[in-house]
Amino acid sequence: MKRVLDGHVAARTPIWMMRQAGRYLPEYRAVREKAGDFLTLCYTPNHAVEVTLQPIRRFGFDAAILFSDILVVPHALGVDLSFEAGEGPRLSRTTNHTELNALRDDLDPSRIERVLEAVGRIREELPRETTLLGFCGAPWTVATYMVAGRGTPDQGPARLASLTDPAFFEALIDRLVETSARYLIGQLKAGADAVQIFDSWAGVLDPESFRRWSIEPIRRIVALVRAQVPDARIIAFPKGATLAGLTELVLATGVNAVGLDWTVERRQTRLAVGGRVALQGNLDPLVLIAGGTALDAAVDALVEDFHGAAHIFNLGHGIRPETPIAHVERMIARLRG
Ligand SMILES: Cc1c2[nH]c(c1CCC(=O)O)Cc1[nH]c(c(CCC(=O)O)c1C)Cc1[nH]c(c(CCC(=O)O)c1C)Cc1[nH]c(c(C)c1CCC(=O)O)C2
């Protein structure tokens, strides 16, 4: 997969899935039960290493992704964080300068060092040919959770804060740019072969705000990371970005690859950006739940559309907990022929 990130077309398309370690796997649910809560799982290297490796053992994917969460960054800045069963994340809110100033300037080493220890151990235990991905959330997406304290349908609270108090919002984004860059550098130095920046809420921004709050912070992170790790391989996943937005992001940031969600028109995207970066994606996670001939047809269409491109197979977003394992096996068999 590293060669594809370097722009080469692979004879055998590398495969991995967003959220490949998760509740659709019984072995994940077993460790999750043992650990108690989700954050304990993230901060206990033994557990984090184990669940990262589970999908590699079971499916032989070409990449492993560190088991953690994008909200570990605000947590290590001092935000209170919990995950309620079936309800998603709950955070103490950061809505103004006073609340931002009460947070740390750097990431609490007592939290982050446990994650970096897991990265090193995963790299040691993985087969050499399996790529290890680190990650962080893009500043925009992380800020949406920090401002609202939770996920909302269109992350209106953060969009409103960026309009009513742009100076505060800029300071929040700046804090996240600096700390996220340091976090990614730490992961790369600990053994990650590449890193992915998840901008899961990029799609709720108008074009000008997308430039300011999504592209520009990602561009700064890429520059800060490459200043320390010049050959760092970086993937951006701006979920919901338009073709124009995706193209602008590729040109402005210099990432090695872009992740595509399932709504993206593949051939146009190839024409617009395919020569400059590798493309990663983009099977609809619901097609993987449906399975059967719908799955076969969708996989075939995707393979045809990306034929001859530097392409990494993935889903257009994370795999859902209700996905049957047999459908994942069927998808891999279809891809591998
Ligand atoms: C927005 C976002 C989050 N986290 C993440 C994103 C960006 C990608 C995306 O858009 O999905 C990223 C993430 N979260 C998780 C990973 C691990 C690596 C992987 O396998 O991809 C990664 C890369 C584990 C997780 N993160 C979470 C779980 C479920 C926790 C559990 O076991 O109960 C997992 C496996 C919890 C989480 N974490 C987050 C939410 C909204 C939730 C609740 C929703 C849900 O439960 O799926 C925030």
The ligand as an SDF file (V2000), in Angstrom:
LIG
                    3D

 48 52  0  0  0  0  0  0  0  0999 V2000
  -16.2050   11.2600   13.8390 C   0  0  0  0  0  0  0  0  0  0  0  0
  -15.2370   10.2080   14.3590 C   0  0  0  0  0  0  0  0  0  0  0  0
  -15.1840    9.6920   15.6830 C   0  0  0  0  0  0  0  0  0  0  0  0
  -14.1570    8.7660   15.7120 N   0  0  0  0  0  0  0  0  0  0  0  0
  -13.5740    8.6650   14.4880 C   0  0  0  0  0  0  0  0  0  0  0  0
  -14.2090    9.5750   13.6210 C   0  0  0  0  0  0  0  0  0  0  0  0
  -13.8230    9.8510   12.1940 C   0  0  0  0  0  0  0  0  0  0  0  0
  -14.3290    8.8120   11.2740 C   0  0  0  0  0  0  0  0  0  0  0  0
  -15.8270    8.7640   11.1590 C   0  0  0  0  0  0  0  0  0  0  0  0
  -16.4150    9.7230   10.6470 O   0  0  0  0  0  0  0  0  0  0  0  0
  -16.3970    7.7390   11.5900 O   0  0  0  0  0  0  0  0  0  0  0  0
  -12.4190    7.8520   14.0880 C   0  0  0  0  0  0  0  0  0  0  0  0
  -12.2640    6.5000   14.6520 C   0  0  0  0  0  0  0  0  0  0  0  0
  -12.9760    5.8900   15.6460 N   0  0  0  0  0  0  0  0  0  0  0  0
  -12.4950    4.6390   15.8580 C   0  0  0  0  0  0  0  0  0  0  0  0
  -11.3870    4.4340   15.0080 C   0  0  0  0  0  0  0  0  0  0  0  0
  -10.5170    3.1930   15.1120 C   0  0  0  0  0  0  0  0  0  0  0  0
   -9.8470    2.6300   13.9860 C   0  0  0  0  0  0  0  0  0  0  0  0
  -10.7170    1.9780   12.9230 C   0  0  0  0  0  0  0  0  0  0  0  0
  -10.9530    0.7600   13.0290 O   0  0  0  0  0  0  0  0  0  0  0  0
  -11.0860    2.6510   11.9530 O   0  0  0  0  0  0  0  0  0  0  0  0
  -11.2530    5.5790   14.2280 C   0  0  0  0  0  0  0  0  0  0  0  0
  -10.2660    5.8770   13.1080 C   0  0  0  0  0  0  0  0  0  0  0  0
  -13.0020    3.6570   16.8320 C   0  0  0  0  0  0  0  0  0  0  0  0
  -14.3260    3.8260   17.4320 C   0  0  0  0  0  0  0  0  0  0  0  0
  -14.9050    4.9790   17.8820 N   0  0  0  0  0  0  0  0  0  0  0  0
  -16.1140    4.6960   18.4630 C   0  0  0  0  0  0  0  0  0  0  0  0
  -16.3170    3.2910   18.4020 C   0  0  0  0  0  0  0  0  0  0  0  0
  -17.4890    2.5320   19.0240 C   0  0  0  0  0  0  0  0  0  0  0  0
  -17.1890    2.3710   20.4820 C   0  0  0  0  0  0  0  0  0  0  0  0
  -17.7530    1.0990   21.0850 C   0  0  0  0  0  0  0  0  0  0  0  0
  -17.1270    0.0430   20.9760 O   0  0  0  0  0  0  0  0  0  0  0  0
  -18.8140    1.2250   21.7130 O   0  0  0  0  0  0  0  0  0  0  0  0
  -15.2090    2.7460   17.7540 C   0  0  0  0  0  0  0  0  0  0  0  0
  -14.9370    1.2920   17.4840 C   0  0  0  0  0  0  0  0  0  0  0  0
  -17.0230    5.7000   19.1100 C   0  0  0  0  0  0  0  0  0  0  0  0
  -17.2280    6.9750   18.4010 C   0  0  0  0  0  0  0  0  0  0  0  0
  -16.2460    7.8640   18.0590 N   0  0  0  0  0  0  0  0  0  0  0  0
  -16.8010    8.9520   17.3870 C   0  0  0  0  0  0  0  0  0  0  0  0
  -18.1990    8.7440   17.3570 C   0  0  0  0  0  0  0  0  0  0  0  0
  -19.1890    9.7000   16.7010 C   0  0  0  0  0  0  0  0  0  0  0  0
  -18.4630    7.5410   18.0050 C   0  0  0  0  0  0  0  0  0  0  0  0
  -19.8260    6.9570   18.3130 C   0  0  0  0  0  0  0  0  0  0  0  0
  -20.4610    6.3180   17.1340 C   0  0  0  0  0  0  0  0  0  0  0  0
  -20.1240    4.8480   17.0640 C   0  0  0  0  0  0  0  0  0  0  0  0
  -20.2700    4.1780   18.0970 O   0  0  0  0  0  0  0  0  0  0  0  0
  -19.7720    4.3720   15.9810 O   0  0  0  0  0  0  0  0  0  0  0  0
  -16.0330   10.0870   16.8530 C   0  0  0  0  0  0  0  0  0  0  0  0
  1  2  1  0
  2  3  2  0
  2  6  1  0
  3  4  1  0
  3 48  1  0
  4  5  1  0
  5  6  2  0
  5 12  1  0
  6  7  1  0
  7  8  1  0
  8  9  1  0
  9 10  2  0
  9 11  1  0
 12 13  1  0
 13 14  1  0
 13 22  2  0
 14 15  1  0
 15 16  2  0
 15 24  1  0
 16 17  1  0
 16 22  1  0
 17 18  1  0
 18 19  1  0
 19 20  2  0
 19 21  1  0
 22 23  1  0
 24 25  1  0
 25 26  1  0
 25 34  2  0
 26 27  1  0
 27 28  2  0
 27 36  1  0
 28 29  1  0
 28 34  1  0
 29 30  1  0
 30 31  1  0
 31 32  2  0
 31 33  1  0
 34 35  1  0
 36 37  1  0
 37 38  1  0
 37 42  2  0
 38 39  1  0
 39 40  2  0
 39 48  1  0
 40 41  1  0
 40 42  1  0
 42 43  1  0
 43 44  1  0
 44 45  1  0
 45 46  2  0
 45 47  1  0
M  END
$$$$
